[in-house]
Amino acid sequence: MKQNKRLPSLLLVATITPLSVSAVAEEATLSQEMETVKITATRQGMEAKEIAHSVTVIDRQQIENQYQTTSNLGEVLAKTVPGMAPASKTLTNYNQSIRGRNLLVLIDGIPQNTNRNVSRDLMNIDVSNIEQIEVLRGGSAVYGSGAAGGVVNIVTRQNEHKATSKIGLKSALSELDSDGLGYRAEQYVGGGDSNFDYNLNLAWESTNSFFDADGDRIAPEPSQGDMSDTDSLSLAGKARWFTDKGTLSLSANHFDAEQDTNYASDPSVAALPAGSVKAQALPGLQLDKQNRTRNTLLNLAWDTDKTPLGSLDAQVYYRDYHARFTPFDGRAFGTWNSLAQSYLDSESIGSRLTFNTDLTKASRLRWGLDMNREKSEMPVTTFDGTAYDNSNGTIFADTGDEVFVPPITQDNIGGFAQLESNLTHDLRWETGARYEYVSASFNDFTTLGQGNQIQGGDISYDDFLFNTGLIYFVNDSTELYGSFSQGFELPDIGLRLRYATPGFNIAGSDLEPIKTDNYEIGLRNYWGDTQTSIAAFYSESDLGQTTIQNLSLALPRSEERIYGVELTVDHQLDDNWKLGGLLTWTEGERYDENDDRWKALNGYRIAPLQLHAYTEYSPNNQWFHRLQVNYSGARDDAFEDQIGFGSNEVDAYTTVDYSARYQVAAHTLSLGIENLFNEDYYTVYGQLLRNGNNQSHVTASGTTVKASYQYQW
């Protein structure tokens, strides 16, 4: 019989402790309360106080401050969002879950996830084109598929009547070398009048090599790819037409990041005991096409308050996406059986429709429809194994392309309705449902490794999702809430097809969707100069995610449960000083029927204890200083249970970041120092050894400095 030994103690804590979570505020004064912020990720703007679950909002100034001491968007979120796992410092967000489950990433409402999950959802936009990031934690029946852990909605740059130019320089300090220099330039232009406005935004960045605390060049990440020696280009624009009937907007965003490095990951370290030595950078790489991420979005939207059914938000969008990875030596594994480089091409078209219909003065119905069609394929480029071996893993001679995952067409249709009602002056209730229908089809293909002839087919799923929540306004500054919501996500169809065995039948292929039940209770407090919050959550699913063990598909998919606590606090000491931080503790387990007991989920799913604390000092309107401490704890649960992939012991580490800004008139100077004390460490991702050997034992960056100058015309 199953024994749940940890849950009762968690529920006891949840019963006796006031619980909640709020947005992490940085520079805005606490009088600008979080509850007045409009959250567009709710499908139409709602105030934070109207939402019966956890939400974090990061505004543009906060993003710019954090980016001074980080390398990408994933790191920004890891340091500001409770429940978010630590970043890998590479191209991937493979290990960056929310509350141990997958997240749905949206850019202006456009889904960035693909049916072949390649885990680069947070690498599809440049930070210069972000106005605000909204993170709703927990499953979402409003958005449906893919949002089991939460929703990250990225809102693109607003149209402003101004022009700004910005240049920046980045350098490693642990090894002063020209190879460690990086450069960045941005240009923003906006204008218009009461009838029409626009913006154009251009950003270019050249990132060179990274160096660790010992001054050694950090080896390329051989599994998911890294950002060293990468040039990126971002082109974005938005135009809006205003009429007495509503607003029409047309926006475009193109982001392209491509690596061109002379270094490979030395394969010789793979022969040594796993985790005993760090990955080594090896010069002489000859690879024609390297890691690349290219994302193009077109979005046409219309919003109006003048319909018989209430206010309306409608959009039609198009997305073209390409991701290319580092070559992988799979010759020793029958399911791969080649030296190959995979890449994904995906094309999507879709629409979203949302109405807000007022039923009474105290109640509103939020309802709508989503449709999306995605066509994707995942070929591989194969290489000459002899040339690779003779060059010690540096020469990749192209021998042609083969099918890895066949072309897949996937259609998603979802309809939802949510009733929101103020039952009394102090009590608000929301309840809703969503119907989700998903179909996928593919043609005949031959598997790459074993050459299995697989017959094409199609499969479909449908389900209803429900959510409900209550918010009790204790007083003007305190909100107590509790909620239940269901999440829905498909297992990775492409991953299942790539390991198809003879006689494979899509109808019985263990591709049943994951339906997650999420429970949360919390409390938000706005006490003058102090904001506090604490939340407890619990989620469970009868089926787990499709996973890989030793390059083989791990079946069956087991029952899972995940639970934890999140805490934030922000306090304005006086006009000059502010301090605060956040804490996240998460635990997750799956039920092993063979051993008849619960075992820990792996380290890619469940992060160690995360703690981020900061202090800010602004002596006047020109100067701003911020010191931030980042602590990631140890975790050995998966190691003790010997669950295989992702079960390495994880050691704790602490880093400190410092940033400053000086602004006078139209001029702004910014400085950021990441890893101020040159801590020698491995990220959680680097300790888990993604490819199973020391080539993935990648060190983290030593002390790194960023400086920038901005002029507003």
PEGIMO-V937159 format. One record per helix or strand of 3 or more residues. SS is the DSSP state (~ for helix, > for strand). FROM is the first residue (numbers start at 1). TO is the last residue. Records with the same first field share a line. If there is no record, write none. Layout:
BEGIN
SS=FROM-TO + FROM-TO
END
This chain:
BEGIN
~=7-16 + 34-36 + 40-42 + 48-50 + 60-67 + 73-78 + 121-123 + 127-129 + 178-180 + 267-271 + 385-390 + 493-498 + 506-508 + 637-641 + 684-688 + 694-696
>=55-59 + 103-107 + 130-137 + 150-156 + 163-172 + 181-192 + 196-207 + 230-242 + 247-259 + 263-265 + 281-283 + 292-304 + 311-324 + 339-360 + 363-383 + 398-422 + 427-442 + 457-475 + 478-489 + 514-527 + 530-541 + 547-549 + 552-554 + 560-572 + 577-592 + 597-600 + 610-617 + 623-632 + 653-664 + 667-674 + 704-712
END
